[in-house]
């Protein structure tokens, strides 16, 4: 069971129809946000319990909860065909995210939230050497990680081959790439690869990309945070497809 802590994250999760098992609310909690949380919980028939503050703190292992905890189930993963079905049902060209050994749970959560906001149809993560979809990912994504379709695969490189066989073009982010991220046609079926925070994409994954793109930068830093870089390219996909 995963936990979402804090008033705004819990409210965001409720508004995004994240599957919530139950709520625990501190007895002395008041305010407009708490009132709205209770109202939505009643509408969705989500059980909630008013509990002593010390019990809330103990349940959250002394993390800051702002007097509220949402209990959500364990993430259920799909297969690749289910991701294609999401795009088909929306009558849209597939747009997927491939997370190639993302280690930081905050980055993974932020990337998933942006993926939902930009209309991505699903994400693909490796079974090993990747951040888990845990409480922090659920909170950072404002609950989006619980309903964003995701496939967990044994081999990313083989999965890329499968995507290509189904007409998907693979775009990898690479700070030394010769092509800018704005110079790619995103109107076609596309999967965007976000590499590891420190090492970037693995060599075999990079070799299988149809396009390698960079984000032009000024200043003394060599690269952007993985979630920021991913967000920039994802919004370019959305911009192109919104024309």
SULFENZI-V538648 format. One line per field, one symbol per residue. psi: psi as a letter, one per 40 degrees, with the letter a starting at -180 (. if undefined). burial: # if it has 24 or more other ideal C-beta (glycine too) atoms within 12 Angstrom, else .. A space follows every 50 residues. Layout:
psi: ???
burial: ???
//
This chain:
psi: hiihhidddddddddefhhhdiihhidehiiddddddddddddefhiihh iidddddddefeihefeihhhiiihhiaiddddddddddefihhhihhhg fhdhdddddddddddddeeieiihiidifihigaddddddefedddehhi hhidhddddddddddeehhhhihheeidhieefiheeihihhhhiiddea iidddddeidhhiihhiiaeidiiidddddddddddddddee.
burial: .#############.#.#########..#...##..##.##....#.#.. #....#..##....########..#.##.#..##.##....######### ################.#########...##################### ###..##.##.##..#.########.#...#..#.#..#########..# ##..##.########.......##.##.##########.##..
//
